[in-house]
Amino acid sequence: MIGSLASLGAGVLGLLAAIGRLAAFTGQTISHLVRPPFYGREFATALLQIGYFSLPVVGLTAFFTGGALALQIYSGGARFSAEAVVPQIVAIGMVRELGPVLVGLMIAARVTSSIAAEIATMKVTEQIDALVTLSTHPMKYLTLPRVLAATLVMPILVGVGDIIGIYGGFLVGTERLGFNAAAYLQNTADFLEPSDIVSSLAKGAVFGFIAALMGCYYGMNSERGAMGVGRATKSSVVAAAILILAANFLLTEAFFSA
Amino acid sequence: MITLSGVHKTFGTNAVLRGVDLSVAKGESMVVIGGSGTGKSVLIKSVLGLVKPDAGIITVDGKDVNKGDRDAFLGRFGMLFQGGALFDSLPVWQNVAFRLLRGSLKKPKDLARAIAVEKLRRVGLGSDVADRLPAELSGGMQKRVSLARAIAAEPEIIFFDEPTTGLDPIMAGVINDLIREIVTEMGATAVTITHDMTSVRAIADKVAMLHAGKIRWTGPVGDMDASGDPYVDQFIHGRATGPIAAVR
């Protein structure tokens, strides 16, 4: 009995310690936002890597999801004679939920893993120590540019994903399901509200922050060797995905609970 | 002058440093020897603040290394890491000129590049390697680039962590000679960590042996062979039998 309680206590303490470390890391990252120097070149590189080079994967994910969503709504709606709602549901589904979440998860897979592996490798090969000896703060040089770039560029990626997802639904709707193109677009535009778009972009910013922060956190705290790098990469993606889904629930609750 | 007094550092249950006392005079080349895992790297990382000691005081020119302007403090140091620690994503010249491209020592890009090329020449590398990435270089060339980076900002104090590890004997000799020449011509204080006795004899003014978390012996390199200390004797002659356990 005491052994079980001790295990439980150790687990809780470990969890609280991990939360504390992550909170301290987050605070430290944000604090560097207002303290020079700033590394503009690293920020620009991060913008390019996280934003521009993620466009293909974001576009393809959104396109196929939008198309599949249109098919699902059409066949599901047919059960109660509601096939006509395809444009509206695709629009609301993509913009409010699927666009930000799927783009967030794809960025977690592509960007979080890449950041964690890169920084973890830098750590085990003493490049982080080398940065310090060269009077360069690793948080300023590595973490802040990536977190800031991801936070700023993710709303754009989500916006692009939303549009391409709706276009995927539009193509399936008009070419496969027989919807009139003009009516489809009109229904989409009529049904979407500004708050839908704002929530989508805000979610994007939060998910971008989480994705980059997790990559940096696990990379910076990597253990030694190839196994340490692998573990840091895996943990960063798992943590980013779970936190993105949890944050999505909280943001949806905040935006849409009436 | 660098002074360490009663420095302790423990990782988990492993007490690596157990009261290290050591002084390195200005302009002196001190080589710290000792077996693998005895805490030699931890020692110099403690001076740089990369590792925080559990106890003890470390001063440079009488000032506690953990107090005062950190950037200005680190600006006095150059370091050659064991594995080179070159930044993979940057070309060689930007690695060498890293400190000159940002921060308080920032210089115009053309000037920083010219200095980098000159430092590369100083370590025996041509300007043709300047635009290559570190991964395109051999191990010996990477070590030289790292050496060029360590001296690029003309630091007062240079640390060399296992400078010849992984190099063939000829390349190791080249690196040893370069370190000795550079330290002499720059008048820098140098602390080198190695268990390569050829390096010790080539680089050192003074030698300190770290064993069981403490400085076991220290003295001029010329006195090393007649130290009278059985631990030093076993180590410098590479004997499997003696007071130092072969299996650790």
Boltz contact constraints between the chains, C-beta under 6 A:
constraints:
  - contact:
      token1: [A, 125]
      token2: [B, 83]
      max_distance: 6.0
  - contact:
      token1: [A, 126]
      token2: [B, 81]
      max_distance: 6.0
  - contact:
      token1: [A, 126]
      token2: [B, 85]
      max_distance: 6.0
  - contact:
      token1: [A, 127]
      token2: [B, 85]
      max_distance: 6.0
  - contact:
      token1: [A, 127]
      token2: [B, 87]
      max_distance: 6.0
  - contact:
      token1: [A, 129]
      token2: [B, 50]
      max_distance: 6.0
  - contact:
      token1: [A, 130]
      token2: [B, 81]
      max_distance: 6.0
  - contact:
      token1: [A, 130]
      token2: [B, 85]
      max_distance: 6.0
  - contact:
      token1: [A, 132]
      token2: [B, 50]
      max_distance: 6.0
  - contact:
      token1: [A, 133]
      token2: [B, 48]
      max_distance: 6.0
  - contact:
      token1: [A, 133]
      token2: [B, 79]
      max_distance: 6.0
  - contact:
      token1: [A, 134]
      token2: [B, 98]
      max_distance: 6.0
  - contact:
      token1: [A, 134]
      token2: [B, 99]
      max_distance: 6.0
  - contact:
      token1: [A, 135]
      token2: [B, 71]
      max_distance: 6.0
  - contact:
      token1: [A, 135]
      token2: [B, 74]
      max_distance: 6.0
  - contact:
      token1: [A, 135]
      token2: [B, 75]
      max_distance: 6.0
  - contact:
      token1: [A, 135]
      token2: [B, 103]
      max_distance: 6.0
